[in-house]
């Protein structure tokens, strides 16, 4: 069974930075793609950033130019570098690994942007 474990969340002031990490129980290249999603209270879960097994990336409009997704296969990890954070970035952030028609999800990590 695939396991994904997120870490790196926390409380940060507006304009600050955080780096989230997703540790996978298998090679990240074994996934079709890996992605970060987020869900704020009362809102639907939305795509933040995605990286394919070929290294192509895709970002949600609200985070373009501020967030960067990357992978380290040697460590079986995917990262989300978040800069210039805004209060509206506050949410639970989830790691997702795409496996054909199915997907595995982590348990989420809370990110709170507040002064």
Residue pairs with C-beta under 8 A, 6 or more apart in sequence:
1 25
2 24
2 25
2 26
2 97
2 99
2 104
3 24
3 25
3 104
4 22
4 23
4 24
4 25
4 95
4 96
4 97
4 104
4 105
4 106
5 22
5 23
5 95
5 106
5 107
6 20
6 21
6 22
6 23
6 93
6 94
6 95
6 106
6 107
6 108
6 109
7 20
7 21
7 23
7 109
8 18
8 19
8 20
8 21
8 109
9 18
9 20
9 93
9 109
9 110
9 111
10 18
10 110
10 111
10 112
11 112
11 113
11 114
12 18
12 85
12 111
12 112
12 113
13 85
13 113
13 114
13 115
14 85
14 86
14 87
14 113
14 114
14 115
15 84
15 85
16 85
16 113
17 81
17 82
17 83
17 84
17 85
18 82
18 85
18 111
19 79
19 80
19 81
19 82
20 36
20 79
20 80
20 82
20 93
20 95
20 109
20 111
21 77
21 78
21 79
22 34
22 36
22 77
22 78
22 79
22 80
22 95
22 106
23 75
23 76
23 77
24 31
24 34
24 76
24 77
24 78
24 97
25 76
26 76
27 73
27 76
28 34
28 71
28 72
28 73
28 76
28 77
28 78
28 97
29 53
29 73
30 99
31 53
31 97
31 98
31 99
32 52
32 53
32 98
32 99
32 100
33 50
33 51
33 52
33 53
33 97
33 98
34 50
34 51
34 69
34 71
34 78
34 95
34 96
34 97
34 98
35 47
35 48
35 49
35 50
35 51
35 69
35 95
35 96
35 98
36 47
36 48
36 49
36 50
36 69
36 78
36 80
36 93
36 94
36 95
36 96
37 45
37 46
37 47
37 48
37 93
37 94
37 96
38 45
38 46
38 48
38 89
38 91
38 92
38 93
38 94
38 111
39 45
39 46
39 91
39 92
39 94
39 108
40 88
40 90
40 91
40 92
43 91
45 94
46 60
47 58
47 60
48 59
48 60
48 63
48 67
48 80
48 93
49 57
49 58
49 59
49 60
49 63
49 67
49 68
49 69
49 80
50 57
50 58
50 59
50 69
51 57
51 58
51 69
51 70
51 71
51 78
55 71
57 69
59 67
59 69
62 88
63 82
63 89
66 82
66 83
66 84
66 85
67 80
67 81
67 82
67 83
68 80
68 81
68 83
69 78
69 79
69 80
69 81
70 78
70 79
70 81
71 77
71 78
71 79
72 78
72 79
78 95
80 93
82 89
82 111
85 111
85 113
86 113
87 113
87 114
88 113
89 111
89 113
90 111
90 112
90 113
90 114
91 110
91 111
92 108
92 109
92 110
92 111
93 108
93 109
93 110
93 111
94 105
94 106
94 107
94 108
95 105
95 106
96 103
96 104
96 105
96 106
97 103
97 104
97 105
